[in-house]
């Protein structure tokens, strides 16, 4: 068994925490793991891409075109930019809440319509599931728990090889104790969103 998860977003969204949770859970389940992270100006909202491969064989950690089993998109444009990593069988989980770049907020550029992004992704795969992870996190108690909602969404994907309880326990072990209840709620909401589709 070999499984590949690509996580795309921008700095400050919790992409690296999500990749660490998934990686630690994979190792706890007895899988070999290879991980890599590519981030430019992550501190300033730049692009972040994390690749995880786990399974029975030693694997290259570098991203490969069309080989993702899951593309987890923390941000719509970043999800679309990394679409070349997916194929028609890839499960794509996309947060609908945009992180607006500085040039857009200054009026120098326009953010593309979310409906156009969704349509373009659906032309590649019908396995796109969209969710507003930020709204789910706010419902759980705090917007910064959006990454917990997205990790919960991954747990809800059919045939995902890591157990839901293992992912949740790993997440809660890695966040400060005072935020565990909020993260647990956000995880559950993300999980339920995907399972209901």
C-alpha positions as CSV (number, residue, x, y, z in Angstrom):
1,X,0.0,0.0,0.0
2,X,1.2,3.5,-0.9
3,X,-0.7,6.6,-0.2
4,X,0.0,10.2,-1.1
5,X,-1.5,13.4,0.5
6,X,-0.7,16.8,-0.9
7,X,-1.6,19.8,1.3
8,X,-1.7,23.3,-0.3
9,X,-2.3,26.6,1.4
10,X,-0.6,29.8,2.5
11,X,1.6,30.7,5.5
12,X,-0.3,31.0,8.8
13,X,-3.1,28.6,7.9
14,X,-1.7,25.6,9.8
15,X,-0.6,23.5,6.8
16,X,2.5,22.4,8.6
17,X,0.6,21.3,11.7
18,X,-1.8,19.3,9.5
19,X,1.1,17.6,7.8
20,X,2.7,16.8,11.1
21,X,-0.6,15.3,12.5
22,X,-1.0,13.1,9.4
23,X,2.6,12.1,9.4
24,X,2.7,11.2,13.1
25,X,-0.5,9.3,12.7
26,X,0.9,7.3,9.8
27,X,4.0,6.4,11.7
28,X,1.9,5.4,14.8
29,X,-0.1,3.1,12.5
30,X,3.2,1.4,11.5
31,X,3.7,2.9,8.1
32,X,6.9,4.1,6.6
33,X,6.7,7.8,5.9
34,X,8.3,10.4,3.7
35,X,7.5,14.1,4.0
36,X,8.6,17.3,2.3
37,X,7.6,20.9,2.7
38,X,8.0,23.7,0.1
39,X,7.3,27.1,1.4
40,X,8.4,30.5,0.1
41,X,7.4,33.5,2.1
42,X,5.1,31.5,4.4
43,X,5.4,34.0,7.2
44,X,3.8,36.6,4.9
45,X,1.1,34.5,3.5
46,X,3.1,32.9,0.7
47,X,2.4,29.5,-0.8
48,X,3.0,26.4,1.3
49,X,2.9,22.9,-0.1
50,X,3.4,19.8,2.0
51,X,3.7,16.3,0.6
52,X,3.2,13.1,2.6
53,X,3.7,9.6,1.3
54,X,3.2,6.6,3.6
55,X,2.9,2.9,3.2
56,X,4.9,-0.3,3.1
57,X,7.8,0.9,0.8
58,X,10.5,3.6,1.1
59,X,9.1,6.5,-0.8
60,X,10.4,9.7,-2.3
61,X,9.0,12.7,-0.4
62,X,8.9,15.0,-3.4
63,X,5.6,16.0,-5.1
64,X,4.8,14.2,-8.3
65,X,2.4,15.2,-11.0
66,X,-0.9,13.4,-10.9
67,X,0.0,11.0,-8.1
68,X,-2.0,12.5,-5.1
69,X,-4.6,10.3,-3.5
70,X,-5.8,13.4,-1.6
71,X,-5.3,17.0,-2.4
72,X,-6.2,19.0,0.8
73,X,-6.6,22.6,-0.1
74,X,-6.6,25.1,2.7
75,X,-7.2,28.0,0.2
76,X,-9.1,28.0,-3.1
77,X,-6.5,29.6,-5.4
78,X,-3.7,27.5,-3.9
79,X,-5.8,24.3,-4.4
80,X,-6.3,25.2,-8.1
81,X,-2.6,26.0,-8.5
82,X,-1.7,22.5,-7.3
83,X,-4.3,20.8,-9.5
84,X,-1.5,19.2,-11.6
85,X,-0.7,17.0,-8.6
86,X,-4.2,15.4,-8.9
87,X,-5.9,13.0,-11.3
88,X,-9.5,12.0,-12.0
89,X,-9.4,9.6,-9.0
90,X,-7.9,12.1,-6.5
91,X,-10.1,13.2,-3.6
92,X,-9.9,17.0,-3.4
93,X,-11.0,18.6,-0.2
94,X,-11.1,22.4,-0.6
95,X,-11.7,25.1,2.0
96,X,-13.9,27.8,0.3
97,X,-12.6,30.6,2.5
98,X,-10.1,32.7,0.5
99,X,-7.0,34.3,1.9
100,X,-6.8,37.5,0.0
101,X,-3.3,38.4,-1.2
102,X,-2.0,41.9,-0.5
103,X,-2.3,43.0,-4.2
104,X,-5.9,42.0,-4.2
105,X,-6.6,43.9,-1.0
106,X,-4.8,47.0,-2.5
107,X,-7.0,46.8,-5.6
108,X,-4.1,46.0,-8.0
109,X,-5.5,42.5,-8.8
110,X,-8.8,40.7,-8.5
111,X,-9.4,37.4,-6.7
112,X,-11.0,34.9,-9.2
113,X,-14.7,34.0,-8.5
114,X,-14.9,30.9,-6.2
115,X,-17.5,29.4,-8.5
116,X,-15.0,29.5,-11.4
117,X,-12.4,27.8,-9.3
118,X,-14.8,25.1,-8.3
119,X,-16.0,24.6,-11.9
120,X,-12.4,24.3,-13.2
121,X,-11.5,21.7,-10.5
122,X,-14.7,19.7,-11.3
123,X,-13.5,19.5,-14.9
124,X,-10.6,17.4,-13.7
125,X,-12.3,15.2,-11.1
126,X,-15.8,14.7,-9.7
127,X,-14.3,13.9,-6.4
128,X,-14.2,17.5,-5.2
129,X,-15.7,18.2,-1.8
130,X,-15.9,21.8,-0.7
131,X,-16.4,23.0,2.9
132,X,-16.0,26.3,4.7
133,X,-13.5,25.2,7.3
134,X,-13.3,28.7,8.8
135,X,-17.1,28.7,9.5
136,X,-16.9,25.3,11.0
137,X,-14.0,26.4,13.2
138,X,-16.0,29.5,14.3
139,X,-18.9,27.2,15.1
140,X,-16.5,25.1,17.2
141,X,-15.3,28.2,19.1
142,X,-12.3,29.8,17.2
143,X,-11.5,30.5,13.6
144,X,-7.9,29.3,13.9
145,X,-9.2,25.8,14.4
146,X,-9.9,25.6,10.6
147,X,-7.0,23.3,10.1
148,X,-8.5,20.9,12.7
149,X,-11.8,20.9,10.6
150,X,-9.7,20.1,7.5
151,X,-7.9,17.2,9.3
152,X,-11.3,15.9,10.3
153,X,-12.4,16.2,6.6
154,X,-9.5,14.0,5.6
155,X,-10.6,11.4,8.2
156,X,-14.0,11.4,6.6
157,X,-12.7,10.4,3.1
158,X,-13.9,7.0,2.1
159,X,-11.1,4.4,2.2
160,X,-8.6,6.8,3.9
161,X,-6.1,4.3,5.4
162,X,-5.7,6.0,8.8
163,X,-8.3,5.5,11.5
164,X,-10.4,8.5,12.4
165,X,-9.7,8.0,16.2
166,X,-6.0,7.9,15.6
167,X,-6.0,11.2,13.6
168,X,-8.1,12.9,16.3
169,X,-5.9,11.6,19.1
170,X,-2.8,12.7,17.3
171,X,-4.2,16.2,16.6
172,X,-5.2,16.7,20.3
173,X,-1.8,15.5,21.5
174,X,-0.1,18.2,19.3
175,X,-2.2,21.3,20.3
176,X,-2.0,23.1,23.6
177,X,-4.3,21.7,26.2
178,X,-6.5,24.9,26.4
179,X,-7.4,24.5,22.7
180,X,-8.1,20.8,22.7
181,X,-11.9,21.1,23.1
182,X,-12.2,23.6,20.3
183,X,-10.0,21.5,18.0
184,X,-12.0,18.3,18.9
185,X,-15.2,20.1,17.9
186,X,-13.8,21.5,14.7
187,X,-12.4,18.0,13.8
188,X,-15.8,16.4,14.3
189,X,-17.5,19.1,12.2
190,X,-15.1,18.6,9.3
191,X,-15.5,14.8,9.6
192,X,-19.3,15.1,9.6
193,X,-19.3,17.4,6.6
194,X,-17.4,15.0,4.4
195,X,-19.3,11.9,5.6
196,X,-22.6,13.6,4.7
197,X,-21.6,14.2,1.1
